[in-house]
Amino acid sequence: MLLIARLFSLQGRAVPESLVYRALLIAILERGNTKAYGHGVRYLMRLRELALKTAEVQGLVPSHADLEASIRQQHGRKTSFCSKV
């Protein structure tokens, strides 16, 4: 899936790229694989960059602020992830 996100990035397609990174990040957090948290942090940082480009699709997908709030609420006790963010 990461390859797909990178292809979308090369094509300048921010919305599908952000959807792929969201799916990757959520999968990492739900699995609780601490070895992958570094990747998750990088995906979150990329999502923050993409949030500026994808503001026009609000209403179709949850906003980036809503995504981060959801992550804090559902995964806030995962201190090894939160400390890296």
PDB file of N, CA, C and O in Angstrom:
ATOM      1  N   MET A   1       0.811  -1.193   0.000  1.00  0.00           N
ATOM      2  CA  MET A   1       0.000   0.000   0.000  1.00  0.00           C
ATOM      3  C   MET A   1       0.856   1.260   0.000  1.00  0.00           C
ATOM      4  O   MET A   1       0.458   2.295  -0.535  1.00  0.00           O
ATOM      5  N   LEU A   2       2.019   1.163   0.598  1.00  0.00           N
ATOM      6  CA  LEU A   2       2.900   2.327   0.622  1.00  0.00           C
ATOM      7  C   LEU A   2       3.295   2.736  -0.787  1.00  0.00           C
ATOM      8  O   LEU A   2       3.397   3.926  -1.086  1.00  0.00           O
ATOM      9  N   LEU A   3       3.513   1.769  -1.639  1.00  0.00           N
ATOM     10  CA  LEU A   3       3.839   2.057  -3.038  1.00  0.00           C
ATOM     11  C   LEU A   3       2.695   2.805  -3.716  1.00  0.00           C
ATOM     12  O   LEU A   3       2.922   3.720  -4.508  1.00  0.00           O
ATOM     13  N   ILE A   4       1.480   2.412  -3.403  1.00  0.00           N
ATOM     14  CA  ILE A   4       0.314   3.100  -3.970  1.00  0.00           C
ATOM     15  C   ILE A   4       0.284   4.555  -3.510  1.00  0.00           C
ATOM     16  O   ILE A   4       0.024   5.452  -4.312  1.00  0.00           O
ATOM     17  N   ALA A   5       0.549   4.795  -2.227  1.00  0.00           N
ATOM     18  CA  ALA A   5       0.576   6.165  -1.712  1.00  0.00           C
ATOM     19  C   ALA A   5       1.644   6.987  -2.422  1.00  0.00           C
ATOM     20  O   ALA A   5       1.420   8.148  -2.764  1.00  0.00           O
ATOM     21  N   ARG A   6       2.785   6.388  -2.637  1.00  0.00           N
ATOM     22  CA  ARG A   6       3.871   7.114  -3.318  1.00  0.00           C
ATOM     23  C   ARG A   6       3.522   7.417  -4.775  1.00  0.00           C
ATOM     24  O   ARG A   6       3.876   8.475  -5.294  1.00  0.00           O
ATOM     25  N   LEU A   7       2.832   6.495  -5.428  1.00  0.00           N
ATOM     26  CA  LEU A   7       2.392   6.756  -6.798  1.00  0.00           C
ATOM     27  C   LEU A   7       1.399   7.915  -6.847  1.00  0.00           C
ATOM     28  O   LEU A   7       1.477   8.774  -7.726  1.00  0.00           O
ATOM     29  N   PHE A   8       0.469   7.930  -5.899  1.00  0.00           N
ATOM     30  CA  PHE A   8      -0.470   9.053  -5.830  1.00  0.00           C
ATOM     31  C   PHE A   8       0.278  10.359  -5.582  1.00  0.00           C
ATOM     32  O   PHE A   8      -0.079  11.394  -6.145  1.00  0.00           O
ATOM     33  N   SER A   9       1.295  10.318  -4.758  1.00  0.00           N
ATOM     34  CA  SER A   9       2.090  11.513  -4.470  1.00  0.00           C
ATOM     35  C   SER A   9       2.768  12.028  -5.735  1.00  0.00           C
ATOM     36  O   SER A   9       2.758  13.228  -6.010  1.00  0.00           O
ATOM     37  N   LEU A  10       3.358  11.111  -6.505  1.00  0.00           N
ATOM     38  CA  LEU A  10       4.014  11.512  -7.748  1.00  0.00           C
ATOM     39  C   LEU A  10       3.037  12.115  -8.748  1.00  0.00           C
ATOM     40  O   LEU A  10       3.408  12.971  -9.551  1.00  0.00           O
ATOM     41  N   GLN A  11       1.797  11.666  -8.695  1.00  0.00           N
ATOM     42  CA  GLN A  11       0.772  12.169  -9.602  1.00  0.00           C
ATOM     43  C   GLN A  11       0.106  13.439  -9.064  1.00  0.00           C
ATOM     44  O   GLN A  11      -0.729  14.038  -9.742  1.00  0.00           O
ATOM     45  N   GLY A  12       0.473  13.845  -7.852  1.00  0.00           N
ATOM     46  CA  GLY A  12      -0.126  15.038  -7.268  1.00  0.00           C
ATOM     47  C   GLY A  12      -1.564  14.834  -6.818  1.00  0.00           C
ATOM     48  O   GLY A  12      -2.349  15.781  -6.784  1.00  0.00           O
ATOM     49  N   ARG A  13      -1.904  13.621  -6.480  1.00  0.00           N
ATOM     50  CA  ARG A  13      -3.271  13.292  -6.069  1.00  0.00           C
ATOM     51  C   ARG A  13      -3.305  13.162  -4.549  1.00  0.00           C
ATOM     52  O   ARG A  13      -3.171  12.066  -4.005  1.00  0.00           O
ATOM     53  N   ALA A  14      -3.484  14.293  -3.875  1.00  0.00           N
ATOM     54  CA  ALA A  14      -3.370  14.360  -2.420  1.00  0.00           C
ATOM     55  C   ALA A  14      -4.475  13.603  -1.697  1.00  0.00           C
ATOM     56  O   ALA A  14      -4.217  12.989  -0.662  1.00  0.00           O
ATOM     57  N   VAL A  15      -5.689  13.631  -2.210  1.00  0.00           N
ATOM     58  CA  VAL A  15      -6.802  12.991  -1.501  1.00  0.00           C
ATOM     59  C   VAL A  15      -6.614  11.478  -1.429  1.00  0.00           C
ATOM     60  O   VAL A  15      -6.656  10.921  -0.332  1.00  0.00           O
ATOM     61  N   PRO A  16      -6.407  10.787  -2.556  1.00  0.00           N
ATOM     62  CA  PRO A  16      -6.198   9.336  -2.427  1.00  0.00           C
ATOM     63  C   PRO A  16      -4.933   8.983  -1.651  1.00  0.00           C
ATOM     64  O   PRO A  16      -4.894   7.976  -0.944  1.00  0.00           O
ATOM     65  N   GLU A  17      -3.909   9.805  -1.782  1.00  0.00           N
ATOM     66  CA  GLU A  17      -2.680   9.564  -1.018  1.00  0.00           C
ATOM     67  C   GLU A  17      -2.977   9.622   0.471  1.00  0.00           C
ATOM     68  O   GLU A  17      -2.519   8.768   1.230  1.00  0.00           O
ATOM     69  N   SER A  18      -3.736  10.619   0.892  1.00  0.00           N
ATOM     70  CA  SER A  18      -4.045  10.746   2.318  1.00  0.00           C
ATOM     71  C   SER A  18      -4.911   9.584   2.807  1.00  0.00           C
ATOM     72  O   SER A  18      -4.764   9.142   3.947  1.00  0.00           O
ATOM     73  N   LEU A  19      -5.801   9.093   1.967  1.00  0.00           N
ATOM     74  CA  LEU A  19      -6.640   7.956   2.368  1.00  0.00           C
ATOM     75  C   LEU A  19      -5.794   6.701   2.585  1.00  0.00           C
ATOM     76  O   LEU A  19      -6.057   5.924   3.502  1.00  0.00           O
ATOM     77  N   VAL A  20      -4.787   6.505   1.749  1.00  0.00           N
ATOM     78  CA  VAL A  20      -3.910   5.351   1.912  1.00  0.00           C
ATOM     79  C   VAL A  20      -3.101   5.488   3.194  1.00  0.00           C
ATOM     80  O   VAL A  20      -2.993   4.534   3.965  1.00  0.00           O
ATOM     81  N   TYR A  21      -2.531   6.669   3.429  1.00  0.00           N
ATOM     82  CA  TYR A  21      -1.750   6.866   4.649  1.00  0.00           C
ATOM     83  C   TYR A  21      -2.616   6.730   5.900  1.00  0.00           C
ATOM     84  O   TYR A  21      -2.150   6.215   6.916  1.00  0.00           O
ATOM     85  N   ARG A  22      -3.852   7.178   5.842  1.00  0.00           N
ATOM     86  CA  ARG A  22      -4.763   6.993   6.983  1.00  0.00           C
ATOM     87  C   ARG A  22      -4.965   5.515   7.264  1.00  0.00           C
ATOM     88  O   ARG A  22      -4.913   5.083   8.415  1.00  0.00           O
ATOM     89  N   ALA A  23      -5.196   4.741   6.214  1.00  0.00           N
ATOM     90  CA  ALA A  23      -5.418   3.306   6.389  1.00  0.00           C
ATOM     91  C   ALA A  23      -4.177   2.627   6.974  1.00  0.00           C
ATOM     92  O   ALA A  23      -4.287   1.772   7.853  1.00  0.00           O
ATOM     93  N   LEU A  24      -3.009   3.009   6.485  1.00  0.00           N
ATOM     94  CA  LEU A  24      -1.771   2.435   7.008  1.00  0.00           C
ATOM     95  C   LEU A  24      -1.570   2.785   8.485  1.00  0.00           C
ATOM     96  O   LEU A  24      -1.231   1.921   9.293  1.00  0.00           O
ATOM     97  N   LEU A  25      -1.778   4.040   8.823  1.00  0.00           N
ATOM     98  CA  LEU A  25      -1.600   4.492  10.202  1.00  0.00           C
ATOM     99  C   LEU A  25      -2.562   3.794  11.147  1.00  0.00           C
ATOM    100  O   LEU A  25      -2.159   3.320  12.210  1.00  0.00           O
ATOM    101  N   ILE A  26      -3.810   3.729  10.774  1.00  0.00           N
ATOM    102  CA  ILE A  26      -4.809   3.086  11.632  1.00  0.00           C
ATOM    103  C   ILE A  26      -4.499   1.603  11.798  1.00  0.00           C
ATOM    104  O   ILE A  26      -4.659   1.058  12.890  1.00  0.00           O
ATOM    105  N   ALA A  27      -4.062   0.949  10.733  1.00  0.00           N
ATOM    106  CA  ALA A  27      -3.706  -0.474  10.827  1.00  0.00           C
ATOM    107  C   ALA A  27      -2.553  -0.690  11.801  1.00  0.00           C
ATOM    108  O   ALA A  27      -2.578  -1.631  12.594  1.00  0.00           O
ATOM    109  N   ILE A  28      -1.555   0.168  11.745  1.00  0.00           N
ATOM    110  CA  ILE A  28      -0.413   0.056  12.663  1.00  0.00           C
ATOM    111  C   ILE A  28      -0.879   0.207  14.099  1.00  0.00           C
ATOM    112  O   ILE A  28      -0.491  -0.576  14.967  1.00  0.00           O
ATOM    113  N   LEU A  29      -1.708   1.210  14.355  1.00  0.00           N
ATOM    114  CA  LEU A  29      -2.156   1.458  15.723  1.00  0.00           C
ATOM    115  C   LEU A  29      -3.080   0.356  16.226  1.00  0.00           C
ATOM    116  O   LEU A  29      -2.995  -0.037  17.389  1.00  0.00           O
ATOM    117  N   GLU A  30      -3.945  -0.137  15.382  1.00  0.00           N
ATOM    118  CA  GLU A  30      -4.860  -1.190  15.816  1.00  0.00           C
ATOM    119  C   GLU A  30      -4.130  -2.496  16.095  1.00  0.00           C
ATOM    120  O   GLU A  30      -4.517  -3.242  16.995  1.00  0.00           O
ATOM    121  N   ARG A  31      -3.093  -2.777  15.344  1.00  0.00           N
ATOM    122  CA  ARG A  31      -2.316  -3.994  15.596  1.00  0.00           C
ATOM    123  C   ARG A  31      -1.449  -3.855  16.838  1.00  0.00           C
ATOM    124  O   ARG A  31      -1.110  -4.848  17.482  1.00  0.00           O
ATOM    125  N   GLY A  32      -1.091  -2.618  17.172  1.00  0.00           N
ATOM    126  CA  GLY A  32      -0.258  -2.387  18.351  1.00  0.00           C
ATOM    127  C   GLY A  32       1.174  -2.866  18.178  1.00  0.00           C
ATOM    128  O   GLY A  32       1.843  -3.205  19.155  1.00  0.00           O
ATOM    129  N   ASN A  33       1.641  -2.894  16.945  1.00  0.00           N
ATOM    130  CA  ASN A  33       2.997  -3.342  16.657  1.00  0.00           C
ATOM    131  C   ASN A  33       3.962  -2.191  16.927  1.00  0.00           C
ATOM    132  O   ASN A  33       4.118  -1.292  16.100  1.00  0.00           O
ATOM    133  N   THR A  34       4.605  -2.227  18.086  1.00  0.00           N
ATOM    134  CA  THR A  34       5.464  -1.106  18.482  1.00  0.00           C
ATOM    135  C   THR A  34       6.640  -0.908  17.533  1.00  0.00           C
ATOM    136  O   THR A  34       7.138   0.210  17.400  1.00  0.00           O
ATOM    137  N   LYS A  35       7.088  -1.965  16.875  1.00  0.00           N
ATOM    138  CA  LYS A  35       8.203  -1.817  15.926  1.00  0.00           C
ATOM    139  C   LYS A  35       7.804  -0.978  14.717  1.00  0.00           C
ATOM    140  O   LYS A  35       8.669  -0.416  14.046  1.00  0.00           O
ATOM    141  N   ALA A  36       6.517  -0.887  14.432  1.00  0.00           N
ATOM    142  CA  ALA A  36       6.044  -0.128  13.271  1.00  0.00           C
ATOM    143  C   ALA A  36       5.644   1.303  13.636  1.00  0.00           C
ATOM    144  O   ALA A  36       5.270   2.076  12.754  1.00  0.00           O
ATOM    145  N   TYR A  37       5.714   1.666  14.904  1.00  0.00           N
ATOM    146  CA  TYR A  37       5.279   3.003  15.316  1.00  0.00           C
ATOM    147  C   TYR A  37       6.082   4.106  14.645  1.00  0.00           C
ATOM    148  O   TYR A  37       5.535   5.175  14.374  1.00  0.00           O
ATOM    149  N   GLY A  38       7.348   3.884  14.371  1.00  0.00           N
ATOM    150  CA  GLY A  38       8.152   4.891  13.670  1.00  0.00           C
ATOM    151  C   GLY A  38       7.578   5.187  12.294  1.00  0.00           C
ATOM    152  O   GLY A  38       7.541   6.340  11.865  1.00  0.00           O
ATOM    153  N   HIS A  39       7.130   4.144  11.605  1.00  0.00           N
ATOM    154  CA  HIS A  39       6.473   4.338  10.311  1.00  0.00           C
ATOM    155  C   HIS A  39       5.177   5.118  10.498  1.00  0.00           C
ATOM    156  O   HIS A  39       4.865   6.022   9.723  1.00  0.00           O
ATOM    157  N   GLY A  40       4.429   4.757  11.530  1.00  0.00           N
ATOM    158  CA  GLY A  40       3.166   5.443  11.808  1.00  0.00           C
ATOM    159  C   GLY A  40       3.362   6.928  12.054  1.00  0.00           C
ATOM    160  O   GLY A  40       2.556   7.746  11.611  1.00  0.00           O
ATOM    161  N   VAL A  41       4.414   7.275  12.747  1.00  0.00           N
ATOM    162  CA  VAL A  41       4.712   8.689  13.007  1.00  0.00           C
ATOM    163  C   VAL A  41       5.014   9.400  11.693  1.00  0.00           C
ATOM    164  O   VAL A  41       4.550  10.518  11.469  1.00  0.00           O
ATOM    165  N   ARG A  42       5.788   8.758  10.826  1.00  0.00           N
ATOM    166  CA  ARG A  42       6.082   9.371   9.520  1.00  0.00           C
ATOM    167  C   ARG A  42       4.808   9.542   8.699  1.00  0.00           C
ATOM    168  O   ARG A  42       4.646  10.550   8.012  1.00  0.00           O
ATOM    169  N   TYR A  43       3.908   8.572   8.764  1.00  0.00           N
ATOM    170  CA  TYR A  43       2.645   8.676   8.035  1.00  0.00           C
ATOM    171  C   TYR A  43       1.803   9.821   8.598  1.00  0.00           C
ATOM    172  O   TYR A  43       1.166  10.559   7.846  1.00  0.00           O
ATOM    173  N   LEU A  44       1.804   9.961   9.908  1.00  0.00           N
ATOM    174  CA  LEU A  44       1.045  11.054  10.527  1.00  0.00           C
ATOM    175  C   LEU A  44       1.612  12.412  10.110  1.00  0.00           C
ATOM    176  O   LEU A  44       0.851  13.341   9.836  1.00  0.00           O
ATOM    177  N   MET A  45       2.922  12.532  10.059  1.00  0.00           N
ATOM    178  CA  MET A  45       3.541  13.789   9.628  1.00  0.00           C
ATOM    179  C   MET A  45       3.174  14.091   8.168  1.00  0.00           C
ATOM    180  O   MET A  45       2.900  15.239   7.818  1.00  0.00           O
ATOM    181  N   ARG A  46       3.169  13.065   7.333  1.00  0.00           N
ATOM    182  CA  ARG A  46       2.778  13.263   5.929  1.00  0.00           C
ATOM    183  C   ARG A  46       1.313  13.661   5.843  1.00  0.00           C
ATOM    184  O   ARG A  46       0.941  14.503   5.027  1.00  0.00           O
ATOM    185  N   LEU A  47       0.483  13.058   6.683  1.00  0.00           N
ATOM    186  CA  LEU A  47      -0.935  13.419   6.693  1.00  0.00           C
ATOM    187  C   LEU A  47      -1.131  14.871   7.110  1.00  0.00           C
ATOM    188  O   LEU A  47      -2.030  15.544   6.608  1.00  0.00           O
ATOM    189  N   ARG A  48      -0.304  15.353   8.015  1.00  0.00           N
ATOM    190  CA  ARG A  48      -0.395  16.768   8.410  1.00  0.00           C
ATOM    191  C   ARG A  48      -0.066  17.668   7.228  1.00  0.00           C
ATOM    192  O   ARG A  48      -0.704  18.704   7.042  1.00  0.00           O
ATOM    193  N   GLU A  49       0.922  17.285   6.429  1.00  0.00           N
ATOM    194  CA  GLU A  49       1.252  18.063   5.226  1.00  0.00           C
ATOM    195  C   GLU A  49       0.104  18.021   4.221  1.00  0.00           C
ATOM    196  O   GLU A  49      -0.260  19.040   3.634  1.00  0.00           O
ATOM    197  N   LEU A  50      -0.454  16.846   4.035  1.00  0.00           N
ATOM    198  CA  LEU A  50      -1.529  16.679   3.057  1.00  0.00           C
ATOM    199  C   LEU A  50      -2.816  17.365   3.498  1.00  0.00           C
ATOM    200  O   LEU A  50      -3.649  17.709   2.660  1.00  0.00           O
ATOM    201  N   ALA A  51      -2.989  17.567   4.791  1.00  0.00           N
ATOM    202  CA  ALA A  51      -4.213  18.197   5.295  1.00  0.00           C
ATOM    203  C   ALA A  51      -4.402  19.589   4.699  1.00  0.00           C
ATOM    204  O   ALA A  51      -5.533  20.032   4.503  1.00  0.00           O
ATOM    205  N   LEU A  52      -3.307  20.275   4.412  1.00  0.00           N
ATOM    206  CA  LEU A  52      -3.395  21.606   3.811  1.00  0.00           C
ATOM    207  C   LEU A  52      -3.922  21.537   2.383  1.00  0.00           C
ATOM    208  O   LEU A  52      -4.578  22.465   1.910  1.00  0.00           O
ATOM    209  N   LYS A  53      -3.631  20.429   1.698  1.00  0.00           N
ATOM    210  CA  LYS A  53      -4.046  20.275   0.307  1.00  0.00           C
ATOM    211  C   LYS A  53      -5.428  19.649   0.164  1.00  0.00           C
ATOM    212  O   LYS A  53      -6.062  19.775  -0.884  1.00  0.00           O
ATOM    213  N   THR A  54      -5.889  18.985   1.199  1.00  0.00           N
ATOM    214  CA  THR A  54      -7.141  18.241   1.094  1.00  0.00           C
ATOM    215  C   THR A  54      -8.289  18.885   1.863  1.00  0.00           C
ATOM    216  O   THR A  54      -9.310  18.240   2.100  1.00  0.00           O
ATOM    217  N   ALA A  55      -8.140  20.116   2.245  1.00  0.00           N
ATOM    218  CA  ALA A  55      -9.187  20.788   3.017  1.00  0.00           C
ATOM    219  C   ALA A  55     -10.490  20.895   2.233  1.00  0.00           C
ATOM    220  O   ALA A  55     -11.567  20.987   2.823  1.00  0.00           O
ATOM    221  N   GLU A  56     -10.395  20.883   0.908  1.00  0.00           N
ATOM    222  CA  GLU A  56     -11.592  21.053   0.082  1.00  0.00           C
ATOM    223  C   GLU A  56     -12.518  19.844   0.101  1.00  0.00           C
ATOM    224  O   GLU A  56     -13.654  19.946  -0.362  1.00  0.00           O
ATOM    225  N   VAL A  57     -12.075  18.713   0.616  1.00  0.00           N
ATOM    226  CA  VAL A  57     -12.930  17.513   0.628  1.00  0.00           C
ATOM    227  C   VAL A  57     -13.582  17.277   1.990  1.00  0.00           C
ATOM    228  O   VAL A  57     -14.113  16.199   2.257  1.00  0.00           O
ATOM    229  N   GLN A  58     -13.537  18.283   2.831  1.00  0.00           N
ATOM    230  CA  GLN A  58     -14.177  18.124   4.125  1.00  0.00           C
ATOM    231  C   GLN A  58     -15.642  17.816   3.922  1.00  0.00           C
ATOM    232  O   GLN A  58     -16.299  18.398   3.059  1.00  0.00           O
ATOM    233  N   GLY A  59     -16.136  16.918   4.705  1.00  0.00           N
ATOM    234  CA  GLY A  59     -17.494  16.456   4.552  1.00  0.00           C
ATOM    235  C   GLY A  59     -17.528  15.085   3.898  1.00  0.00           C
ATOM    236  O   GLY A  59     -18.415  14.280   4.181  1.00  0.00           O
ATOM    237  N   LEU A  60     -16.565  14.818   3.022  1.00  0.00           N
ATOM    238  CA  LEU A  60     -16.479  13.497   2.387  1.00  0.00           C
ATOM    239  C   LEU A  60     -15.716  12.517   3.268  1.00  0.00           C
ATOM    240  O   LEU A  60     -16.070  11.342   3.359  1.00  0.00           O
ATOM    241  N   VAL A  61     -14.678  13.009   3.910  1.00  0.00           N
ATOM    242  CA  VAL A  61     -13.893  12.208   4.851  1.00  0.00           C
ATOM    243  C   VAL A  61     -13.695  13.047   6.107  1.00  0.00           C
ATOM    244  O   VAL A  61     -13.745  14.275   6.038  1.00  0.00           O
ATOM    245  N   PRO A  62     -13.472  12.411   7.247  1.00  0.00           N
ATOM    246  CA  PRO A  62     -13.215  13.194   8.462  1.00  0.00           C
ATOM    247  C   PRO A  62     -11.989  14.096   8.280  1.00  0.00           C
ATOM    248  O   PRO A  62     -11.022  13.722   7.615  1.00  0.00           O
ATOM    249  N   SER A  63     -12.043  15.254   8.863  1.00  0.00           N
ATOM    250  CA  SER A  63     -10.915  16.185   8.749  1.00  0.00           C
ATOM    251  C   SER A  63      -9.695  15.608   9.458  1.00  0.00           C
ATOM    252  O   SER A  63      -9.797  14.654  10.230  1.00  0.00           O
ATOM    253  N   HIS A  64      -8.551  16.201   9.180  1.00  0.00           N
ATOM    254  CA  HIS A  64      -7.323  15.736   9.816  1.00  0.00           C
ATOM    255  C   HIS A  64      -7.392  15.959  11.327  1.00  0.00           C
ATOM    256  O   HIS A  64      -6.920  15.126  12.102  1.00  0.00           O
ATOM    257  N   ALA A  65      -7.971  17.064  11.738  1.00  0.00           N
ATOM    258  CA  ALA A  65      -8.115  17.331  13.176  1.00  0.00           C
ATOM    259  C   ALA A  65      -8.975  16.250  13.836  1.00  0.00           C
ATOM    260  O   ALA A  65      -8.671  15.796  14.940  1.00  0.00           O
ATOM    261  N   ASP A  66     -10.037  15.846  13.160  1.00  0.00           N
ATOM    262  CA  ASP A  66     -10.885  14.768  13.686  1.00  0.00           C
ATOM    263  C   ASP A  66     -10.115  13.451  13.750  1.00  0.00           C
ATOM    264  O   ASP A  66     -10.260  12.687  14.704  1.00  0.00           O
ATOM    265  N   LEU A  67      -9.306  13.192  12.743  1.00  0.00           N
ATOM    266  CA  LEU A  67      -8.493  11.976  12.725  1.00  0.00           C
ATOM    267  C   LEU A  67      -7.545  11.957  13.918  1.00  0.00           C
ATOM    268  O   LEU A  67      -7.454  10.950  14.620  1.00  0.00           O
ATOM    269  N   GLU A  68      -6.842  13.058  14.153  1.00  0.00           N
ATOM    270  CA  GLU A  68      -5.906  13.108  15.274  1.00  0.00           C
ATOM    271  C   GLU A  68      -6.628  12.996  16.609  1.00  0.00           C
ATOM    272  O   GLU A  68      -6.124  12.355  17.531  1.00  0.00           O
ATOM    273  N   ALA A  69      -7.797  13.609  16.722  1.00  0.00           N
ATOM    274  CA  ALA A  69      -8.572  13.495  17.957  1.00  0.00           C
ATOM    275  C   ALA A  69      -8.999  12.052  18.191  1.00  0.00           C
ATOM    276  O   ALA A  69      -8.959  11.563  19.321  1.00  0.00           O
ATOM    277  N   SER A  70      -9.401  11.382  17.143  1.00  0.00           N
ATOM    278  CA  SER A  70      -9.796   9.979  17.233  1.00  0.00           C
ATOM    279  C   SER A  70      -8.610   9.110  17.649  1.00  0.00           C
ATOM    280  O   SER A  70      -8.761   8.203  18.468  1.00  0.00           O
ATOM    281  N   ILE A  71      -7.449   9.382  17.094  1.00  0.00           N
ATOM    282  CA  ILE A  71      -6.244   8.630  17.454  1.00  0.00           C
ATOM    283  C   ILE A  71      -5.913   8.846  18.921  1.00  0.00           C
ATOM    284  O   ILE A  71      -5.600   7.892  19.633  1.00  0.00           O
ATOM    285  N   ARG A  72      -5.981  10.096  19.381  1.00  0.00           N
ATOM    286  CA  ARG A  72      -5.700  10.377  20.785  1.00  0.00           C
ATOM    287  C   ARG A  72      -6.687   9.653  21.701  1.00  0.00           C
ATOM    288  O   ARG A  72      -6.306   9.108  22.737  1.00  0.00           O
ATOM    289  N   GLN A  73      -7.947   9.656  21.306  1.00  0.00           N
ATOM    290  CA  GLN A  73      -8.973   9.023  22.131  1.00  0.00           C
ATOM    291  C   GLN A  73      -8.816   7.501  22.155  1.00  0.00           C
ATOM    292  O   GLN A  73      -8.874   6.889  23.222  1.00  0.00           O
ATOM    293  N   GLN A  74      -8.620   6.896  21.002  1.00  0.00           N
ATOM    294  CA  GLN A  74      -8.581   5.438  20.923  1.00  0.00           C
ATOM    295  C   GLN A  74      -7.223   4.829  21.246  1.00  0.00           C
ATOM    296  O   GLN A  74      -7.143   3.691  21.710  1.00  0.00           O
ATOM    297  N   HIS A  75      -6.157   5.585  21.000  1.00  0.00           N
ATOM    298  CA  HIS A  75      -4.813   5.022  21.137  1.00  0.00           C
ATOM    299  C   HIS A  75      -3.917   5.870  22.037  1.00  0.00           C
ATOM    300  O   HIS A  75      -2.696   5.715  22.011  1.00  0.00           O
ATOM    301  N   GLY A  76      -4.491   6.740  22.813  1.00  0.00           N
ATOM    302  CA  GLY A  76      -3.718   7.649  23.662  1.00  0.00           C
ATOM    303  C   GLY A  76      -2.865   6.953  24.703  1.00  0.00           C
ATOM    304  O   GLY A  76      -1.888   7.528  25.183  1.00  0.00           O
ATOM    305  N   ARG A  77      -3.212   5.729  25.061  1.00  0.00           N
ATOM    306  CA  ARG A  77      -2.445   5.001  26.070  1.00  0.00           C
ATOM    307  C   ARG A  77      -1.219   4.311  25.477  1.00  0.00           C
ATOM    308  O   ARG A  77      -0.427   3.717  26.209  1.00  0.00           O
ATOM    309  N   LYS A  78      -1.062   4.385  24.186  1.00  0.00           N
ATOM    310  CA  LYS A  78       0.112   3.793  23.533  1.00  0.00           C
ATOM    311  C   LYS A  78       1.244   4.816  23.604  1.00  0.00           C
ATOM    312  O   LYS A  78       1.535   5.530  22.644  1.00  0.00           O
ATOM    313  N   THR A  79       1.858   4.855  24.764  1.00  0.00           N
ATOM    314  CA  THR A  79       2.848   5.895  25.044  1.00  0.00           C
ATOM    315  C   THR A  79       4.067   5.820  24.132  1.00  0.00           C
ATOM    316  O   THR A  79       4.684   6.844  23.837  1.00  0.00           O
ATOM    317  N   SER A  80       4.419   4.620  23.684  1.00  0.00           N
ATOM    318  CA  SER A  80       5.588   4.534  22.797  1.00  0.00           C
ATOM    319  C   SER A  80       5.302   5.177  21.449  1.00  0.00           C
ATOM    320  O   SER A  80       6.234   5.613  20.773  1.00  0.00           O
ATOM    321  N   PHE A  81       4.038   5.247  21.040  1.00  0.00           N
ATOM    322  CA  PHE A  81       3.684   5.973  19.807  1.00  0.00           C
ATOM    323  C   PHE A  81       3.556   7.458  20.104  1.00  0.00           C
ATOM    324  O   PHE A  81       4.149   8.290  19.417  1.00  0.00           O
ATOM    325  N   CYS A  82       2.784   7.786  21.124  1.00  0.00           N
ATOM    326  CA  CYS A  82       2.506   9.202  21.430  1.00  0.00           C
ATOM    327  C   CYS A  82       3.778   9.974  21.768  1.00  0.00           C
ATOM    328  O   CYS A  82       3.873  11.164  21.466  1.00  0.00           O
ATOM    329  N   SER A  83       4.747   9.322  22.385  1.00  0.00           N
ATOM    330  CA  SER A  83       5.992  10.026  22.725  1.00  0.00           C
ATOM    331  C   SER A  83       6.795  10.380  21.486  1.00  0.00           C
ATOM    332  O   SER A  83       7.585  11.324  21.511  1.00  0.00           O
ATOM    333  N   LYS A  84       6.604   9.635  20.401  1.00  0.00           N
ATOM    334  CA  LYS A  84       7.324   9.915  19.151  1.00  0.00           C
ATOM    335  C   LYS A  84       6.673  11.022  18.340  1.00  0.00           C
ATOM    336  O   LYS A  84       7.318  11.655  17.505  1.00  0.00           O
ATOM    337  N   VAL A  85       5.382  11.252  18.593  1.00  0.00           N
ATOM    338  CA  VAL A  85       4.662  12.281  17.863  1.00  0.00           C
ATOM    339  C   VAL A  85       5.018  13.578  18.515  1.00  0.00           C
ATOM    340  O   VAL A  85       4.542  14.632  18.093  1.00  0.00           O
TER     341      VAL A  85
END
